[in-house]
Amino acid sequence: MTENDLNICFFVVELTYCVFFVKQLELAMKATCLGALSILFTSLPLPTLANTLPDILSSDTDYLTDFSYAGYKFGTTPLPTATGTVINVTDYGAVPDDAIDDTHAIIKAIDAANSTTGNVIVRFPKGRFIISDYIEITRSNFVLQGAGSGKLGTVFYFPRPLSMVDDKGKLEEIRKYLKKYDKRQRTPTENLDILYSEYSWTAGYLWVGPKGNRGFAYLDEYNTPASADLAMGQQGARGERILSVSDTSKFSAGQRIEILWHNRQGKEGALIQSIYGDTDLAIGSRHWTNPDKPLVKQRTVVEAINGDKITIADTLLHDINMKLPVHIKQWEPIDNVGIEDIRFEFPSAAWFGHHVEAGYNGIYLSGVADSWIRNTSFENADSGVITYDSANVTISDLNFTGDKAGHYAVHLGNVHNFLVQGLHIFTPVVHTFTFNTQSTRSVYKDSFAYAGVVLDQHAGANHQNLFDNLTLNIDVLPNATRPTYPLYNGSGAGYWQPGHGRFNTSWNLKLNIRSGVLSGQKLHIEGLAEGPDARVIGLSGNRELTLEYFPTPYVERLNERVSDIPSLYDYQLQQRD
């Protein structure tokens, strides 16, 4: 089968998914938030409880990633309480609830914060602030703080989409890329044939990262000379934190680094083998057509230096040896940035469909480490949070509501060690919980979805990611003989397939089937275009489930809940203490 044949196949899968999503949207938008909450606490019966720990926790042959390094400060430090010099936006002319645009006043307050040394807090009182341009956060040790994420807290209102805002060249590269490769959304049933929107997976009104940070590299013409290596990695083992390097003279404790695995060996490269294992799945061409771009990036911190060895803060994603060499470079993100207690509101505008979003996007993180977003809500967003080129960020306690569908709630792409917890997604989004291109060892945990639920493993060499203790409320399209729901409904371009690499894990997923499956019927859960060596442990619900996941994963405790370990992340974190 040629790559063109594969792309045609994946287009058909995408088209089928879009039809399914629209039908699910019709069902889901009928449910109110209060109705969903009522269902959550009254309709979900207790699944069968297991009395012993899953075998995979003690297996010598079935590898399980240690996900506990995800989140702020590698999971070991609670999110801080903001301290520092306080800059009140009202001192710079921002007045809540006066129906006058506050953009310029907010930018003045942030400029004042940028001129302040040490930790700084830009603080908003309760009330509605109107914003109509990008708000940039480009420094470390900075907190943007409101007075609460409810309707009576601090409300950021964005009256128009980013497509009506001058980005001053920020999105020039992606626009050229979309046009050069004719990246189009084609939906014949809607007479739609148009270039993808540059806002579909990029940009947000709050743009957070170093000035000029490129994020994702699309076109070679924008490349600049690569920075010099600190050293070459010589020896290391997946799951360990110590590696030997060619030269330790440029390393110091506390230093941020990137460990970069390239595939320069073509279709049969050792790195492809490490990501996907022994699989018969077709591997997309993007895995070998750009050998100078790293295929895997592990952004971490040096903890200690001993002889020719360094100790890093988290465990290696892959082996390091002669077949799997790595370049180690300096990484310079901004860090200790917090966004908290704010409500993002957008108009109830028309949603024109997948990949043609107008740009009602909230927060864009690009080049950020050891930071957080917490107690924040989004209404009528195309995408709430979009991420790139970042690591060890905790995103917690977010609500998504509104009258229209969206693309992403939280997008995880080209990131490492992200922890996303406490999401409540009331409005349908195309990719409810998503692991996107080159995301590694990231976690969705203790979260709820109430409409059109999809677990999206979006191809692009994403691997070693975790869906952990999620409650998923679903409506099934009626089928009297064989009720089926494509819960794992991965997507992504054919040149980036398979849907995921090895060791993506689902732990304690609870399904509340609200309609479409009669008492006594089984619900067939599908994942028909995913990836190798997945782990599915503790999948249960209020109907008996069967699982059809391709290729065949490691499955344990189907129709049982792992009661002693509700969260794998929490369990693994406790084992580190």
SVG drawing of the C-alpha trace seen along z (x, -y; Angstrom):
<svg xmlns="http://www.w3.org/2000/svg" viewBox="-33 -55 68 66">
<polyline fill="none" stroke="black" stroke-width="0.4" points="0.0,0.0 1.5,-3.4 1.5,-6.4 -1.1,-8.0 -3.3,-5.0 -2.9,-5.4 -3.8,-9.1 -7.0,-8.2 -7.8,-5.6 -7.2,-8.0 -9.4,-10.7 -12.2,-8.1 -11.7,-7.5 -11.7,-11.2 -14.9,-11.7 -16.6,-8.8 -15.5,-10.3 -16.9,-13.8 -20.3,-12.2 -20.3,-10.4 -19.2,-13.6 -22.1,-15.6 -24.6,-12.9 -23.1,-12.8 -23.3,-16.6 -27.0,-16.6 -27.5,-14.2 -25.0,-15.9 -26.2,-19.5 -29.6,-18.5 -28.1,-17.7 -27.8,-20.6 -24.9,-20.9 -27.3,-20.2 -28.7,-17.2 -25.2,-15.9 -24.3,-16.3 -27.4,-14.6 -26.7,-11.7 -23.2,-11.4 -24.2,-10.9 -27.3,-8.9 -26.9,-6.7 -23.5,-5.2 -23.7,-1.9 -20.8,-0.5 -18.7,1.6 -17.2,4.9 -14.4,4.2 -11.1,6.0 -9.4,7.0 -5.8,7.5 -3.4,5.2 -3.2,5.5 -0.5,7.9 1.1,5.2 2.3,3.4 4.7,6.3 5.3,7.6 8.9,8.1 7.9,8.5 5.0,5.9 6.6,2.5 4.6,-0.3 5.8,-3.9 6.4,-5.8 4.0,-8.7 4.6,-10.4 7.1,-12.9 4.4,-14.8 3.4,-18.2 5.0,-21.2 8.5,-20.5 8.3,-16.8 5.3,-16.1 7.1,-16.5 6.2,-20.1 2.7,-21.5 1.7,-24.5 2.8,-27.6 0.8,-30.4 1.5,-33.5 3.8,-36.0 5.7,-39.1 5.1,-42.7 1.4,-43.3 0.5,-45.3 -3.2,-46.2 -4.6,-46.6 -7.0,-49.3 -4.0,-51.5 -3.3,-51.6 -6.8,-52.4 -8.6,-49.1 -12.1,-49.5 -14.3,-46.5 -17.9,-46.5 -17.8,-49.8 -18.2,-48.4 -15.0,-50.0 -12.2,-48.0 -9.4,-47.4 -6.7,-46.0 -4.3,-48.9 -4.6,-49.4 -3.9,-45.7 -0.8,-45.8 0.4,-48.9 0.1,-46.9 2.0,-44.0 4.7,-46.4 5.1,-47.7 5.4,-44.1 8.1,-43.4 10.1,-46.3 9.8,-44.9 12.4,-42.6 11.6,-39.5 8.3,-37.8 5.4,-39.8 1.6,-39.4 -0.7,-41.3 -4.0,-41.3 -7.5,-41.8 -10.5,-42.5 -13.9,-40.9 -15.8,-42.2 -15.8,-42.1 -12.8,-43.2 -12.9,-43.5 -9.9,-42.3 -9.4,-42.6 -5.7,-41.9 -3.0,-39.5 -1.8,-39.7 1.8,-38.5 3.5,-37.1 7.2,-36.8 9.0,-36.7 9.5,-34.2 8.2,-34.5 4.9,-36.1 1.3,-35.4 -1.8,-36.6 -4.4,-36.5 -8.1,-37.2 -10.8,-37.1 -12.4,-33.8 -13.5,-31.8 -17.2,-32.0 -19.6,-34.5 -19.2,-36.8 -15.4,-36.5 -12.9,-38.0 -14.2,-37.7 -12.1,-38.3 -14.5,-38.9 -13.2,-38.6 -15.7,-40.2 -14.1,-38.9 -12.0,-36.0 -8.2,-36.0 -8.9,-36.0 -9.8,-39.7 -6.6,-40.5 -3.2,-41.5 -0.7,-38.8 2.2,-40.9 3.8,-38.0 3.5,-35.4 1.6,-33.0 3.3,-33.7 5.1,-30.4 2.1,-28.2 0.0,-30.1 2.7,-29.5 2.9,-25.8 -0.9,-25.3 -0.9,-26.9 2.3,-25.2 1.0,-21.7 -2.6,-22.6 -3.8,-21.5 -7.6,-21.6 -10.7,-20.6 -12.9,-18.8 -16.4,-18.0 -18.4,-17.2 -21.7,-16.8 -21.4,-20.5 -19.9,-21.7 -16.8,-22.7 -13.3,-22.8 -11.1,-25.3 -7.6,-25.7 -7.2,-24.7 -7.4,-27.5 -4.1,-28.6 -6.1,-28.9 -7.1,-25.2 -4.1,-24.2 -2.1,-27.4 -2.4,-30.7 -4.4,-32.1 -5.4,-35.5 -3.1,-34.9 0.3,-34.1 2.8,-32.8 6.5,-32.1 9.8,-33.7 9.7,-36.5 10.1,-35.1 9.7,-31.5 9.0,-29.5 7.1,-26.7 6.6,-24.0 8.9,-24.2 7.0,-23.8 9.2,-25.1 13.0,-24.8 13.2,-28.4 12.5,-29.6 15.3,-27.5 18.2,-29.2 21.6,-27.6 21.2,-25.0 22.7,-25.8 25.8,-23.9 25.5,-20.6 26.4,-20.6 27.5,-17.0 26.5,-13.7 24.7,-11.1 26.6,-7.8 24.8,-5.3 21.6,-5.2 18.6,-2.9 14.9,-3.6 13.3,-4.1 16.6,-5.2 17.8,-8.7 21.6,-8.4 23.3,-8.7 26.9,-9.0 27.9,-11.8 30.8,-12.7 31.8,-15.8 30.4,-17.0 32.2,-20.4 29.2,-22.4 26.7,-20.9 25.7,-22.3 23.1,-21.3 19.7,-22.9 20.4,-23.4 17.5,-22.9 18.4,-20.7 16.8,-18.9 17.7,-15.3 17.1,-14.9 16.6,-11.5 16.8,-11.8 15.9,-9.1 18.7,-9.2 18.4,-5.6 15.4,-5.7 12.3,-3.5 13.9,-0.7 15.6,-3.0 16.3,-1.9 14.4,-4.9 11.3,-3.9 11.7,-0.4 12.0,-1.9 8.9,-4.0 6.7,-1.4 8.3,2.0 7.8,5.0 4.7,4.0 3.2,4.7 1.5,1.3 2.6,-1.1 4.8,-3.8 4.1,-7.3 6.8,-9.0 7.2,-12.0 9.2,-9.6 12.1,-9.6 11.8,-12.4 13.1,-15.1 16.2,-13.5 17.6,-16.8 14.5,-17.4 14.4,-15.4 11.6,-12.8 11.6,-12.7 12.4,-15.5 12.8,-15.0 13.0,-18.4 14.5,-17.9 16.8,-19.3 20.3,-18.2 20.3,-17.2 23.9,-16.0 27.2,-15.4 29.5,-12.5 32.5,-11.7 31.3,-11.2 27.7,-10.8 24.8,-13.1 21.6,-12.5 18.5,-14.0 15.2,-14.8 13.0,-12.3 13.5,-8.9 14.7,-8.4 12.0,-7.8 14.3,-5.6 17.7,-3.9 20.8,-5.7 23.5,-3.8 25.4,-3.6 22.2,-2.7 20.2,-5.3 22.5,-8.3 21.3,-11.6 22.2,-15.3 21.9,-17.2 21.3,-21.0 20.6,-23.9 16.8,-24.6 15.7,-28.1 12.0,-28.4 10.3,-30.9 9.3,-29.3 7.2,-29.8 4.3,-31.4 0.8,-31.1 -2.6,-31.9 -5.3,-31.5 -8.9,-32.4 -10.1,-33.8 -13.0,-33.2 -12.6,-33.4 -15.8,-34.2 -16.3,-34.3 -19.5,-35.1 -21.9,-32.3 -20.7,-32.5 -21.4,-30.0 -19.1,-26.9 -18.2,-26.1 -16.6,-22.8 -13.4,-20.9 -10.2,-22.7 -12.0,-25.9 -12.1,-27.6 -12.2,-31.4 -9.9,-31.7 -11.8,-31.9 -8.8,-30.5 -7.9,-31.2 -4.3,-30.4 -1.3,-29.4 1.8,-28.1 4.9,-27.9 8.3,-27.6 7.1,-27.2 8.3,-25.1 7.4,-24.5 4.2,-26.6 0.5,-26.3 -3.0,-27.2 -5.6,-26.6 -9.2,-27.5 -10.0,-28.8 -13.1,-28.5 -13.9,-28.8 -17.2,-29.6 -17.7,-29.2 -14.0,-28.6 -12.8,-27.0 -9.9,-25.8 -9.3,-26.6 -5.6,-25.8 -3.1,-25.0 0.5,-23.9 3.8,-23.5 7.5,-23.2 6.8,-23.0 7.3,-20.7 6.3,-20.1 3.1,-22.2 0.2,-21.5 -3.3,-22.5 -6.0,-22.0 -9.6,-22.7 -10.8,-23.9 -14.5,-24.1 -15.6,-24.2 -19.2,-25.3 -21.0,-27.1 -23.6,-26.9 -21.4,-25.7 -18.9,-22.9 -15.1,-23.4 -11.9,-21.8 -9.9,-21.2 -10.5,-21.7 -6.8,-21.3 -4.5,-20.5 -1.2,-18.7 1.3,-18.8 5.1,-18.7 5.1,-18.7 6.6,-16.5 5.4,-15.8 2.2,-17.7 -0.4,-17.0 -4.0,-18.0 -6.4,-17.3 -9.8,-18.3 -11.3,-19.1 -15.0,-19.3 -16.0,-19.4 -19.7,-20.1 -19.6,-21.2 -18.7,-18.9 -15.2,-19.3 -13.9,-17.3 -11.0,-15.9 -12.2,-15.7 -9.0,-14.4 -6.1,-14.5 -2.4,-13.5 -1.1,-15.2 2.1,-15.3 5.2,-14.4 3.6,-14.6 5.3,-12.3 4.6,-11.1 1.7,-13.4 -1.4,-12.7 -5.2,-13.5 -6.3,-12.7 -9.5,-12.9 -11.5,-14.6 -15.1,-14.4 -16.6,-14.8 -20.4,-15.0 -20.8,-15.4 -19.6,-13.7 -16.6,-12.0 -13.5,-11.0 -10.2,-9.8 -8.0,-11.1 -4.5,-9.7 -3.6,-11.9 -0.6,-10.2 2.7,-12.1 4.9,-9.8 3.1,-10.6 3.8,-7.8 4.0,-6.9 0.9,-9.0 -1.8,-8.3 -5.6,-8.6 -6.1,-8.3 -9.3,-8.0 -11.6,-9.7 -15.4,-9.6 -17.0,-9.7 -20.7,-10.2 -21.7,-9.0 -24.8,-8.6 -24.7,-5.7 -26.3,-5.8 -29.1,-3.3 -28.2,0.2 -30.6,2.9 -28.2,5.8 -24.8,4.5 -24.4,1.2 -21.0,-0.3 -19.1,-3.4 -15.7,-4.5 -14.3,-5.8 -10.7,-5.6 -11.1,-7.6 -7.6,-8.7 -7.0,-10.9 -4.0,-12.8 -2.4,-12.8 -1.5,-9.6 2.2,-10.6 2.3,-10.6 0.5,-7.3 0.2,-5.1 -2.2,-6.6 0.3,-6.4 3.6,-4.8 4.2,-2.2 2.9,-2.2 0.0,-4.7 -2.1,-3.7 -5.7,-3.9 -6.3,-3.4 -9.7,-3.3 -12.0,-4.7 -15.6,-4.9 -18.3,-5.0 -21.7,-6.2 -23.9,-5.1 -26.9,-7.4 -28.8,-6.2 -28.6,-3.7 -27.8,-0.5 -30.6,1.5 -30.2,3.1 -28.6,6.5 -27.0,5.5 -23.2,5.2 -21.6,2.1 -18.7,2.7 -15.9,0.1 -13.8,-0.5 -10.3,-1.8 -9.6,-0.6 -6.7,-2.8 -4.6,-3.3 -1.0,-2.0 1.1,0.8 1.5,2.0 -1.2,-0.1 -2.3,0.7 -5.9,0.7 -6.5,1.5 -9.8,1.0 -12.2,0.1 -15.8,0.3 -19.2,-1.2 -22.9,-0.8 -23.2,1.7 -21.1,4.7 -18.3,3.7 -16.3,5.5 -13.1,3.9 -12.1,4.0 -8.8,2.1 -6.3,2.5 -3.6,3.5 -4.4,5.7 -3.4,4.0 -2.5,5.4 -5.9,5.6 -6.5,6.2 -9.6,5.8 -12.1,5.2 -15.5,4.5 -13.7,4.1 -12.5,1.0 -9.1,1.0 -10.6,-0.2 -7.3,-0.2 -5.6,-2.5 -8.1,-5.0 -5.3,-6.9 -2.1,-5.3 -0.4,-8.7 -1.0,-9.1 0.1,-5.6 3.3,-5.9 4.0,-9.3 3.6,-7.7 6.0,-4.9 8.7,-7.6 8.3,-9.2"/>
</svg>
